[in-house]
Every structure is written in C-alpha cells, then in structure tokens.
Amino acid sequence: MKLLRSKFHSLAMTCCPVFRWKRKSRNQIVQQDIDIPLHGNVKIYSSKELKRATRNFCSGNKLGQGSFGCVYLGKLKNGQKVAIKVLSSESKQGTREFLNELSVISSITHHNLVKLHGCCVDGGQKMLVYNYLENNSLARTLFGNAHSSIRFDWSTRAKICIGVAEGLTYLHEEIRPHIVHRDIKASNILLDKDLSPKISDFGLAKLFPGNMTHISTRVAGTLGYLAPEYAIRGQLTKKADVYSFGVLLLEIVSGRWHTDPRLPLQDQFLLETAWTLYES
C-alpha cells in the first residue's frame, strides 16, 4: 500500500493531457507505466460489452450524472443488472479520480459500501461497473422525487444513519491504511431494495496512514458538507468525514437539503437553523 500511495502521488504530479491505456493482465492495468493492481474478483470488461449492456448508453438507461460523467443501468449477458459509471472523455482531471476510485474500492468489501464488479479501459473509454441498487441515491429518493412511493419512517431513517456510520467506521478504523472518503453527502449514499445504505463514489478518497495526525492536501468535496477547519487550512483528518456525516444526519432527520434558497433568508441554511434551535 505504501508503494501504491507513492505511485498515485506521482500520478497527481503529472500534467500530461494525453492518457494511453493498455491491458497488462486480467487483474492489472498499466497507465503511463503506472501499475494499478486490481484486488479481489474484479473483472475487466470490453467497451463493446458495456455498450451492449446499456443499449449503446441510451438516455433511457441513464441513472444519474456526476461531476466527472454519467451513470447508466446495464444488463449483462448473464442477466445481471449493474450500474456503469462512465468517465467523460473531456474530463482530464477525472482520470485521477477514476484511478483512485478503482484502486481504493477494488481492495475493500463491506455491506455498507458499493461493490465493484469490474472496469473498462478499452478504446479510450474509462468505466467502472458496480452492483445496481434499486432505490438510487438518498438525495433522489428522500429529497428529489415527489412521486416516490417510499415512505421514510423513523426506523428507516435510523437504519440509514446507522448503516452509513458503520461504513465510515470500517473505512476509518477497521482497514489499514485508513481511508478518508472526503465526499460524504446524500447523493453518494445509495439505497438497495431494502433501503439499506451503501457509500459510493471513492474518487476523492485518501489513504490515511495510522501514524499521521493529518494530511495537507487541496480542498475537495461539496460545499455545505465541508468541515470549516479543512476548508480553511487544507489539513485533512477523519473529522472531515465526521462533519459531513453530521450534516447528512441533519438532512435525514429534517427531510430537507442543507441549503434551500426557496425559504426565507433566516431559514435557508440548515446548520444555522439547527444551531439556533439548539441555543434556544
């Protein structure tokens, strides 16, 4: 893992805009002479196979869109449904996140983390293949879908909160080196058919050796979920995830976004509202 961290640091320092991919073996990818080992039972798919699975990435199969590309529903030849995350061909910065996510998530398994089935680096395309989760993201199901038939009673909300906490505990305490996610938010919490939560999107994750008090790094994440001390000083600790998780808890309990410009000015920011209520 120490060698892997060193290689990713070298990649982050590389500014070459052209990325040449080739397949080295069934469980290893070479990119600009950097070996990215794939752990566990991770399969390498061809772009042709994934095009067929998504009906050529048709809009009807689109599940969502992030900062570095789109996610599509796919159906493999064996009938299994998967979620295929496609990196935008115009996203040069996203290549680092793709490699980072591929390395981090292929090496860990937990019932509250998304499961990586495989990847594709064929024909200039870069894709990750995950298990398909029937109820999409918490952001869409809890906040964004007025026509959803799902009702989030208190026991369901508690189950989601505890599940995310268990996933974070695994990342922060139970594996070596520890992992700081850096982008815990409602849209990165996916829900399966039983509304059990799975933490997703490890593109910004950082490996965190146990003997370090903090990592100095560029600030990354989503406004509204960023811990103030991390945003100001760029010193990353596990507390950055804990702060983001606290914002997420408030959203789940209140059923509203951390920021809502439709409300009167004094009520727009959930954290300020919660703090005012606490003080009173």
Rosetta blueprint (number, residue, H / E / L):
1 M L
2 K H
3 L H
4 L H
5 R H
6 S H
7 K H
8 F H
9 H H
10 S H
11 L H
12 A H
13 M L
14 T L
15 C L
16 C L
17 P L
18 V L
19 F L
20 R L
21 W E
22 K E
23 R E
24 K E
25 S E
26 R L
27 N L
28 Q E
29 I E
30 V E
31 Q E
32 Q L
33 D L
34 I E
35 D E
36 I E
37 P E
38 L L
39 H L
40 G L
41 N L
42 V L
43 K E
44 I E
45 Y L
46 S L
47 S H
48 K H
49 E H
50 L H
51 K H
52 R H
53 A H
54 T L
55 R L
56 N L
57 F L
58 C L
59 S H
60 G H
61 N H
62 K E
63 L E
64 G E
65 Q E
66 G E
67 S L
68 F L
69 G E
70 C E
71 V E
72 Y E
73 L E
74 G E
75 K E
76 L L
77 K L
78 N L
79 G L
80 Q L
81 K E
82 V E
83 A E
84 I E
85 K E
86 V E
87 L E
88 S L
89 S L
90 E L
91 S L
92 K L
93 Q H
94 G H
95 T H
96 R H
97 E H
98 F H
99 L H
100 N H
101 E H
102 L H
103 S H
104 V H
105 I H
106 S H
107 S L
108 I L
109 T L
110 H L
111 H L
112 N L
113 L E
114 V L
115 K L
116 L E
117 H E
118 G E
119 C E
120 C E
121 V L
122 D L
123 G L
124 G L
125 Q L
126 K L
127 M E
128 L E
129 V E
130 Y E
131 N E
132 Y L
133 L L
134 E L
135 N L
136 N L
137 S E
138 L H
139 A H
140 R H
141 T H
142 L H
143 F H
144 G H
145 N L
146 A L
147 H L
148 S L
149 S L
150 I L
151 R L
152 F L
153 D L
154 W H
155 S H
156 T H
157 R H
158 A H
159 K H
160 I H
161 C H
162 I H
163 G H
164 V H
165 A H
166 E H
167 G H
168 L H
169 T H
170 Y H
171 L H
172 H H
173 E H
174 E H
175 I L
176 R L
177 P L
178 H E
179 I E
180 V E
181 H L
182 R L
183 D L
184 I L
185 K L
186 A H
187 S H
188 N H
189 I E
190 L E
191 L E
192 D L
193 K L
194 D L
195 L L
196 S L
197 P E
198 K E
199 I E
200 S L
201 D L
202 F L
203 G L
204 L L
205 A L
206 K E
207 L E
208 F E
209 P L
210 G L
211 N L
212 M L
213 T L
214 H L
215 I E
216 S E
217 T L
218 R L
219 V L
220 A L
221 G L
222 T L
223 L L
224 G L
225 Y L
226 L L
227 A L
228 P H
229 E H
230 Y H
231 A H
232 I H
233 R H
234 G L
235 Q E
236 L E
237 T L
238 K L
239 K H
240 A H
241 D H
242 V H
243 Y H
244 S H
245 F H
246 G H
247 V H
248 L H
249 L H
250 L H
251 E H
252 I H
253 V H
254 S H
255 G L
256 R L
257 W L
258 H L
259 T E
260 D L
261 P L
262 R L
263 L L
264 P L
265 L H
266 Q H
267 D H
268 Q L
269 F E
270 L H
271 L H
272 E H
273 T H
274 A H
275 W H
276 T H
277 L H
278 Y H
279 E H
280 S L
